[in-house]
């Protein structure tokens, strides 16, 4: 892969779910582009390890525990960020989870847990950060959806599929409301990348999943960060309300 250069010097970015997987890759990409990065996650253990990893690369980072499905926790994380940096330029809503079970057997508790984390969490973070961005008259948000939200999605993950479809329309709704007030809101819709959430599936069936993609492979490290940076950058200053699949051509079929 070629190197894509972006400059986010003096900008402050919050990446939810930034302790592992795609969130950590996105945080690293912003940090390498000069941004001060705030990563959030529910679990302290993974969060501190990610913070250490980013600091070792010379990235200015602060790690905050935050449950995005809890309004008080979200507000605390936003206020802590503002107390440290005085502003928030970019929000990446990446935190989320899934649960696998046939639709007819999906426990209501698990359905609600997935919807709360993926959809309500995106709403709460966007609302809390959005109020600050509206006061400043500027800002950019990137929501991490999924190609599962663009079609029927994977089997046995009905809550995840529904939540990611809702995130895509939430992206459009926020974008339309805030477009004339200086805030851009877009989304990316990844296909299958190897993360903690997907490793069990890929350990069993990576070749099968790869063969579903026109490019005949799953997503690789380094292929999510640049797309996210682009949507948050001035290079995308006339783009809002859009969802970009990062899927090796899967949704083009």
C-alpha positions in Angstrom: 0.0 0.0 0.0 1.1 3.5 -0.7 1.4 6.1 2.1 -1.4 8.7 2.3 -0.5 12.0 4.0 -3.0 14.0 6.1 -2.2 16.8 8.5 -4.3 17.0 11.7 -1.7 19.0 13.8 -3.4 20.9 16.6 -6.6 19.0 16.2 -8.3 16.9 18.9 -10.0 13.6 18.1 -12.1 11.3 20.2 -12.2 7.6 19.0 -14.7 5.5 20.9 -13.8 1.8 21.2 -10.3 2.9 20.6 -8.5 0.2 22.7 -8.5 -2.6 20.1 -9.2 -3.5 16.5 -10.4 -0.9 14.0 -10.7 1.7 16.7 -7.0 1.4 17.7 -6.0 1.5 14.0 -8.0 4.7 13.5 -6.6 6.3 16.7 -3.1 5.4 15.5 -3.7 6.9 12.1 -4.9 10.2 13.5 -2.0 10.3 16.0 0.5 9.7 13.2 -1.1 12.6 11.3 -0.4 14.9 14.2 -3.7 14.9 16.2 -4.1 14.7 19.9 -6.1 11.5 20.4 -8.6 10.6 23.1 -9.5 6.9 23.1 -12.4 5.5 25.1 -13.4 2.0 26.1 -15.3 0.2 28.8 -12.5 -2.1 29.9 -9.6 -0.5 31.7 -7.2 -3.4 30.9 -7.3 -3.1 27.2 -7.5 0.7 27.4 -4.2 1.1 29.3 -2.4 -1.3 27.0 -3.6 0.7 23.9 -2.6 4.0 25.6 0.9 2.6 26.2 1.2 1.3 22.6 0.2 4.7 21.2 2.5 6.7 23.5 5.5 4.5 22.5 4.9 5.8 18.9 5.1 9.4 20.1 1.4 10.0 19.8 -0.3 12.4 22.2 -3.0 10.3 23.7 -5.3 10.2 26.7 -7.3 7.1 27.6 -10.7 7.5 29.3 -13.1 4.7 30.5 -16.5 5.3 29.0 -19.6 3.3 28.4 -21.1 4.9 25.4 -24.6 3.5 26.2 -24.6 5.4 29.5 -25.4 9.1 29.1 -23.6 10.1 32.3 -20.5 8.2 31.3 -20.5 9.9 27.9 -21.0 13.4 29.3 -18.1 12.8 31.8 -15.8 11.7 28.9 -16.7 14.7 26.8 -16.1 17.1 29.7 -12.8 15.5 30.6 -11.7 15.9 27.0 -12.7 19.6 27.0 -11.0 20.1 30.4 -7.8 18.7 29.0 -7.7 20.1 25.4 -10.4 22.9 25.4 -12.0 21.6 22.2 -13.0 18.6 20.1 -12.5 18.8 16.4 -13.4 15.2 15.3 -15.5 12.4 16.7 -15.1 8.8 15.5 -18.0 6.6 16.8 -16.4 3.2 16.6 -17.5 1.5 19.9 -19.8 -1.5 19.4 -20.5 -5.1 19.9 -22.4 -8.1 18.5 -24.2 -11.2 19.7 -24.8 -14.3 17.7 -28.0 -16.4 17.8 -30.7 -17.4 15.3 -33.3 -14.6 15.1 -36.0 -16.8 16.6 -33.8 -17.5 19.6 -32.2 -14.1 20.1 -32.5 -13.2 23.8 -34.2 -9.8 24.3 -31.4 -8.8 26.8 -28.8 -9.4 24.1 -30.8 -7.5 21.5 -31.1 -4.5 23.8 -27.4 -4.7 24.7 -26.3 -4.6 21.0 -28.8 -1.8 20.1 -27.7 0.3 23.2 -24.0 0.0 22.4 -24.1 0.4 18.6 -27.0 2.8 18.0 -27.8 4.5 21.3 -24.1 4.9 22.0 -23.5 6.5 18.6 -26.4 8.9 19.3 -25.3 9.8 22.8 -21.7 10.6 21.8 -22.8 12.5 18.7 -25.3 14.5 20.7 -22.8 15.4 23.5 -19.9 16.2 21.2 -22.3 17.9 18.7 -23.4 20.5 21.3 -19.8 21.6 21.6 -19.2 21.5 17.9 -22.3 23.6 17.3 -21.0 26.2 19.7 -17.8 26.4 17.7 -19.6 26.2 14.3 -17.3 23.5 13.1 -16.5 19.8 13.4 -16.5 16.4 11.7 -17.9 13.0 12.7 -17.3 9.6 11.2 -19.4 6.7 12.3 -18.2 3.1 11.9 -21.2 1.2 10.5 -20.9 -2.1 8.6 -21.8 -3.6 5.2 -24.2 -5.7 7.4 -26.2 -2.5 7.6 -26.5 -2.2 3.8 -28.1 -5.5 3.3 -29.5 -8.4 5.2 -26.1 -8.8 6.9 -24.6 -11.9 8.4 -26.7 -14.8 9.6 -27.5 -15.0 13.3 -26.6 -11.4 14.1 -29.9 -9.7 13.7 -29.4 -7.1 16.4 -26.0 -6.1 14.9 -27.4 -5.9 11.4 -30.3 -3.8 12.5 -28.2 -1.5 14.6 -25.7 -0.8 11.8 -28.5 0.0 9.3 -29.8 2.4 11.9 -26.4 4.0 12.3 -26.3 4.6 8.6 -29.6 6.5 8.7 -28.6 8.2 11.9 -25.6 9.5 10.0 -27.8 11.0 7.4 -30.2 12.5 9.9 -27.4 14.2 11.9 -25.7 15.3 8.6 -28.9 17.0 7.3 -29.7 18.8 10.6 -26.2 20.1 11.1 -25.0 20.7 7.5 -25.7 24.4 7.5 -24.1 24.8 11.0 -20.6 23.7 10.2 -20.6 20.0 11.1 -20.1 17.2 8.7 -21.3 13.6 9.6 -20.3 10.6 7.5 -19.9 6.9 7.9 -17.7 4.0 6.8 -19.1 0.5 6.3 -16.3 -2.1 6.6 -16.6 -5.6 5.4 -14.8 -8.3 7.4 -11.5 -7.3 9.0 -9.7 -9.4 11.5 -10.6 -8.1 15.0 -11.5 -9.6 18.3 -15.1 -9.4 17.2 -14.5 -11.4 14.0 -11.6 -13.7 14.9 -13.8 -16.7 15.8 -15.6 -16.5 12.4 -12.4 -16.0 10.5 -10.5 -18.8 12.3 -13.2 -21.1 11.0 -14.0 -19.7 7.6 -11.6 -17.0 6.4 -11.3 -18.6 2.9 -15.1 -18.8 2.6 -15.5 -15.1 3.6 -12.6 -14.0 1.4 -14.2 -15.7 -1.6 -17.4 -13.8 -1.2 -15.4 -10.6 -1.9 -14.7 -9.6 -5.5 -11.1 -8.9 -4.4 -10.9 -12.4 -2.9 -9.6 -11.3 0.4 -10.6 -9.8 3.7 -9.7 -6.3 4.8 -6.1 -5.8 5.9 -4.5 -3.6 8.6 -4.0 -0.1 7.3 -7.1 0.0 5.0 -9.5 1.6 7.4 -7.5 4.5 8.9 -6.9 6.4 5.6 -10.6 6.4 4.7 -11.6 7.7 8.1 -8.9 10.4 7.9 -10.1 11.5 4.5 -13.7 11.9 5.7 -12.6 13.9 8.7 -10.2 16.1 6.6 -10.7 19.3 4.6 -10.4 17.1 1.5 -13.9 16.0 2.2 -15.3 19.5 3.0 -18.2 19.1 0.6 -19.1 15.5 1.7 -21.7 14.9 4.4 -24.4 12.3 5.1 -22.5 9.6 3.1 -21.5 6.0 3.8 -18.4 4.6 2.2 -18.2 0.8 2.0 -14.7 -0.5 2.6 -15.4 -3.9 1.4 -13.3 -5.1 -1.5 -16.2 -4.6 -3.8 -18.7 -6.7 -1.9 -21.6 -4.2 -2.0 -21.0 -3.4 -5.7 -22.3 -6.9 -6.7 
